[in-house]
């Protein structure tokens, strides 16, 4: 589609009838790319401000302030239609928030690029530039997207953000097919297509609090109660949870365990007005955490890399993993992190957790290299220096 001399405002969809026509065209196309612009810094739920959708013959900038976008999200959740995104977890979160169903049949070009050995994570600009020799516009993701009318610069950026998705998708799809990695991408997309990624219960929010890994079991129980209280409070006051109360304050409360509003006010960073409004609820959450039976306390994180032998083995298995990725044109940062290697070493040395539950020993990762790395740690394979990749397993 040529956009020369085209006014980007022509792509704006603000009329319900036009919106219905766009949804019909997207369904008939069978494949479309999409992106969203939203603001999450001011409210408990992110505020959706714009939806961009594109096929080779259509560009639509859907204004959710003017039309009910529910029909669009039904398309995103339709498994018969392929949706192309770039780093799409937050865009797909919008789908779940609006219709309480996850997206389906997703093709994330950022992940596909990593599986094709092009690098991970690549920005949309670098990916489109590398594959299509296209220069994208300067990022305007921090624009005031809720303000109307949208500026010409914002509209042009919004168009560019989806204009090249289909072309990038076609190139990467061919590369993955040639490499035999199409099923690998489908496995990587499964979490994005799962409600569990977006439907985190208040009682499970504690694992998203920065610093929870450094607390013991009793303090983790208190943090669990406090994180659930924060979630409920943030919803009541319509604020982002971390704006309502910072993570560092939650962990400080878990350590100090104040028993009075006066002690609560002495905790660094705890807002004095909030102590007056929510003090009793905070103290109740702490008391509930203190009273949880020992056998029901959360499990702490197993220390990693503290033992010199463990650290050496993690270094070794990481180097071997990188070598295998280099020799097979796979982006290593997509294959594994140091934490995954540390978990594999812990499972082999201490039996925690069960090896078959580890990410490196499931799905395509196991077939690609995980099983070989496990055999190396078990002494069933040896390492030799090779010319091309640096290291090889025998």
C-alpha positions in Angstrom: 0.0 0.0 0.0 1.4 3.4 -1.1 1.1 6.2 1.5 2.6 9.0 -0.6 0.6 12.2 -0.3 -1.9 10.5 2.0 -3.3 12.3 4.9 -3.0 9.9 7.9 -6.2 11.3 9.4 -8.0 9.4 6.6 -7.2 6.2 8.4 -9.0 7.3 11.6 -12.0 5.1 12.5 -14.4 7.0 14.7 -17.8 5.9 13.2 -19.4 2.7 14.4 -20.5 1.8 10.8 -17.0 2.3 9.5 -15.6 0.3 12.4 -17.9 -2.6 11.5 -16.6 -2.5 7.9 -13.0 -2.6 9.2 -13.7 -5.6 11.4 -15.3 -7.4 8.5 -12.3 -6.7 6.2 -9.9 -7.9 8.9 -11.8 -11.1 9.3 -11.9 -11.7 5.6 -8.2 -11.1 5.3 -7.5 -13.9 7.7 -4.3 -12.3 8.9 -3.6 -8.8 10.2 -1.1 -6.9 12.2 -2.0 -4.8 15.2 -0.6 -2.5 17.9 -2.1 -0.4 20.6 -1.3 2.9 22.3 -2.2 3.2 26.0 -1.4 5.0 29.2 -0.9 3.0 32.4 0.7 5.6 34.7 -2.6 7.2 35.9 -5.1 4.5 36.7 -5.4 1.0 38.0 -6.1 -0.4 34.6 -4.2 0.9 31.6 -6.3 3.4 29.5 -6.5 2.2 25.9 -6.2 5.3 23.6 -5.7 3.9 20.1 -5.8 0.6 18.2 -3.8 0.3 14.9 -4.6 -2.5 12.5 -3.3 -3.3 9.1 -3.4 -5.8 6.2 -1.7 -5.4 2.8 -4.7 -3.4 1.6 -6.0 -1.8 4.7 -4.8 0.6 7.5 -7.2 1.5 10.4 -6.5 3.7 13.4 -9.4 2.8 15.6 -10.4 5.4 18.3 -11.7 3.5 21.3 -13.0 6.8 22.7 -15.5 6.9 19.8 -16.4 3.2 19.2 -16.9 0.1 21.3 -13.8 -1.9 20.3 -15.3 -5.2 21.6 -15.7 -6.6 18.1 -12.0 -6.0 17.3 -11.0 -7.9 20.5 -13.2 -10.8 19.4 -11.1 -11.0 16.2 -7.9 -11.0 18.3 -9.3 -13.9 20.3 -10.4 -15.8 17.2 -8.0 -18.8 16.6 -8.9 -18.9 12.9 -7.3 -15.5 12.3 -3.5 -14.9 12.5 -2.5 -11.8 14.4 0.9 -10.2 13.9 2.4 -8.2 16.8 5.8 -7.0 17.9 6.7 -7.6 21.5 2.9 -8.0 21.9 2.4 -9.0 25.6 1.0 -5.6 26.6 -1.1 -5.3 23.5 -2.6 -8.7 24.2 -3.2 -7.7 27.8 -5.6 -5.1 26.4 -7.6 -8.0 24.8 -7.9 -9.9 28.1 -8.9 -6.8 30.0 -11.7 -5.9 27.6 -13.3 -9.3 26.9 -11.7 -11.6 29.6 -10.3 -13.9 26.9 -6.7 -14.1 25.7 -5.6 -13.7 22.1 -5.2 -16.7 19.9 -3.1 -17.6 16.8 -0.4 -14.9 17.5 2.8 -14.4 15.5 5.2 -12.2 17.4 7.8 -11.0 15.0 10.3 -10.1 17.8 10.3 -13.7 19.0 10.3 -15.1 15.5 13.4 -13.0 14.7 15.2 -14.5 17.7 14.3 -18.0 16.6 15.6 -17.2 13.1 19.0 -16.1 14.6 18.6 -12.4 13.8 18.8 -11.2 17.4 16.6 -10.8 20.4 15.1 -8.6 21.5 15.2 -6.4 18.4 13.2 -3.1 18.2 10.6 -2.8 15.6 12.7 -0.2 13.8 15.8 -2.4 13.6 13.8 -5.4 12.5 11.9 -3.6 9.8 15.1 -1.8 8.8 17.1 -4.9 8.6 14.6 -7.0 6.7 13.0 -4.4 4.5 15.5 -1.6 4.3 12.7 0.6 5.7 13.4 3.5 8.1 10.6 3.9 10.7 9.7 7.2 12.3 11.0 8.3 15.7 9.4 6.6 18.6 6.4 8.5 20.0 5.2 5.9 22.4 5.4 8.4 25.3 3.1 10.9 23.5 -0.1 12.1 25.2 -2.3 9.5 23.3 -5.4 10.4 25.3 -5.5 14.0 23.9 -7.8 14.7 21.0 -7.3 15.6 18.2 -4.2 13.5 17.7 -1.4 15.4 15.9 -0.2 14.6 12.4 3.1 13.3 13.9 1.2 10.9 16.2 -1.0 9.6 13.3 2.0 9.1 11.1 3.8 7.2 13.8 0.7 5.1 14.5 0.5 4.1 10.8 4.2 3.3 10.6 3.9 1.1 13.7 1.8 -1.5 11.8 2.6 -0.7 8.2 5.4 -3.2 7.8 4.2 -6.0 10.1 2.7 -8.1 7.3 5.9 -7.9 5.2 8.2 -8.7 8.2 5.8 -11.6 9.1 6.1 -13.2 5.6 9.9 -13.1 5.6 10.2 -14.5 9.1 7.7 -17.2 8.4 9.7 -18.4 5.4 12.9 -18.4 7.4 11.4 -20.4 10.3 10.0 -22.9 7.8 13.4 -23.3 6.2 15.0 -23.8 9.6 12.2 -26.2 10.8 11.3 -23.9 13.7 7.7 -23.1 13.0 6.6 -25.3 15.9 9.1 -23.6 18.1 7.3 -20.3 17.6 4.0 -21.9 18.4 5.4 -23.1 21.7 6.7 -19.7 22.5 3.3 -18.1 21.7 1.4 -20.4 24.1 2.0 -18.2 27.2 0.8 -15.1 25.3 -2.3 -17.0 24.4 -3.0 -18.1 28.0 -5.3 -16.3 30.4 -2.9 -17.1 33.2 -0.4 -14.5 31.9 -2.9 -11.7 32.5 -5.2 -13.0 35.2 -2.9 -12.8 38.2 -5.0 -13.2 41.4 -4.4 -10.6 44.2 -3.0 -13.4 46.5 -0.3 -14.2 43.8 0.9 -10.6 43.3 3.7 -10.9 45.8 5.9 -12.6 43.3 5.8 -9.4 41.2 7.1 -7.3 44.1 10.8 -6.3 43.6 13.0 -7.8 46.3 10.7 -10.7 47.4 13.5 -13.1 46.7 15.5 -11.8 49.7 12.8 -12.5 52.3 12.5 -15.6 54.5 9.3 -17.7 54.5 7.5 -15.8 57.3 8.2 -12.5 55.8 7.1 -13.8 52.4 3.7 -14.7 54.0 3.4 -11.2 55.3 4.4 -9.8 51.9 1.7 -12.0 50.2 -1.0 -10.5 52.4 0.4 -6.9 51.9 0.6 -7.3 48.1 -3.1 -8.5 48.1 -4.1 -5.5 50.2 -2.2 -3.1 47.9 -3.9 -4.6 44.8 -7.4 -4.1 46.4 -6.5 -0.6 47.6 -5.1 0.5 44.2 -8.3 -0.7 42.5 -10.4 1.2 45.0 -8.5 4.5 44.5 -8.0 3.8 40.8 -4.2 4.1 40.9 -1.4 1.9 39.5 -0.4 -0.4 42.4 3.2 0.9 42.5 2.0 4.4 42.6 -0.4 3.6 45.4 2.6 2.1 47.4 6.1 1.4 46.2 7.6 -2.1 46.2 10.4 -1.1 48.5 7.9 0.0 51.2 6.0 -3.3 51.0 9.3 -5.3 51.6 10.2 -2.9 54.4 6.8 -3.5 56.0 7.4 -7.3 55.7 10.7 -7.0 57.4 9.7 -4.6 60.2 6.2 -6.0 60.9 4.8 -2.9 62.6 2.0 -3.5 65.1 0.6 0.0 65.4 -0.3 3.0 63.2 2.5 4.9 64.9 5.1 2.3 64.0 3.5 2.2 60.5 4.1 6.0 60.1 7.8 5.4 61.0 8.4 3.1 58.1 10.4 5.1 55.5 8.4 5.9 52.4 4.9 5.0 53.8 2.7 8.0 53.0 1.3 9.6 56.2 -2.2 10.2 54.8 -2.4 6.5 53.7 -1.5 5.4 57.3 -4.6 7.3 58.4 -6.9 5.9 55.7 -5.6 2.4 55.5 -3.6 1.8 58.6 -6.0 -0.7 60.1 -6.1 -2.7 56.9 -2.3 -2.8 56.6 -1.9 -4.0 60.2 -4.5 -6.6 59.7 -2.7 -7.9 56.6 0.6 -8.1 58.6 -1.2 -9.9 61.5 -2.7 -12.4 59.1 0.7 -13.1 57.6 2.2 -13.6 61.1 -0.5 -16.1 61.9 -0.2 -18.4 58.9 0.9 -22.0 60.0 4.4 -23.0 59.3 3.5 -25.7 56.8 1.5 -23.1 54.7 4.3 -20.6 54.4 5.5 -19.7 50.8 8.7 -21.3 49.7 11.7 -19.0 49.4 14.0 -18.8 46.4 16.8 -21.3 46.4 20.1 -19.4 46.5 22.0 -19.5 43.2 25.7 -19.2 42.4 26.6 -19.0 46.1 28.6 -22.2 46.0 31.8 -21.9 44.0 31.2 -25.3 42.4 27.7 -24.3 41.4 28.9 -21.1 40.0 31.6 -22.9 37.9 29.0 -25.3 36.6 26.6 -22.6 35.6 29.4 -20.8 33.8 30.3 -24.0 32.0 26.8 -25.0 30.9 26.1 -21.4 29.9 29.2 -21.3 27.7 28.2 -24.6 26.1 24.6 -23.3 25.5 26.0 -20.2 23.8 28.3 -22.3 21.7 25.4 -24.5 20.5 23.3 -21.4 19.7 26.1 -19.8 17.7 26.6 -22.9 15.6 22.9 -23.3 14.9 21.9 -19.6 14.2 19.7 -19.2 17.2 19.7 -16.1 19.4 21.1 -17.3 22.8 19.2 -14.7 24.9 15.9 -16.3 23.6 17.1 -19.8 24.4 18.1 -19.3 28.0 19.0 -17.0 30.8 21.6 -17.5 33.6 18.7 -18.3 35.9 17.6 -21.2 33.7 21.1 -22.6 33.6 21.3 -22.2 37.4 18.0 -24.1 37.8 19.3 -26.9 35.6 22.5 -27.1 37.7 20.5 -27.1 41.0 18.2 -29.9 39.7 21.2 -32.1 38.7 23.1 -31.5 42.0 20.4 -31.3 44.5 17.2 -32.7 42.8 15.3 -29.4 43.2 13.1 -29.1 41.3 12.4 -32.3 39.4 14.4 -32.1 36.1 11.4 -32.7 33.8 9.7 -29.6 35.1 12.6 -27.3 34.0 12.2 -25.0 31.0 15.4 -26.1 29.4 14.1 -29.7 29.5 10.8 -29.1 27.9 9.6 -28.3 24.4 11.9 -27.2 21.7 14.6 -26.1 24.1 15.1 -29.7 25.3 15.3 -31.0 21.7 17.6 -28.2 20.6 20.2 -28.3 23.4 18.7 -28.9 26.9 18.9 -32.7 26.8 22.6 -32.5 25.7 23.4 -30.0 28.5 21.8 -32.3 31.0 23.9 -35.2 29.7 27.0 -33.1 30.0 26.3 -32.3 33.6 25.6 -36.0 34.3 29.0 -36.9 32.8 27.5 -38.7 29.8 29.1 -36.3 27.3 32.4 -34.6 27.0 33.4 -31.2 25.7 36.0 -30.5 23.0 37.3 -27.3 21.5 36.0 -26.8 17.9 37.0 -24.4 15.2 33.5 -23.0 14.2 31.5 -22.7 17.4 34.2 -22.7 20.0 32.9 -25.8 22.0 31.3 -29.1 20.9 29.8 -32.0 22.9 30.9 -35.5 22.2 
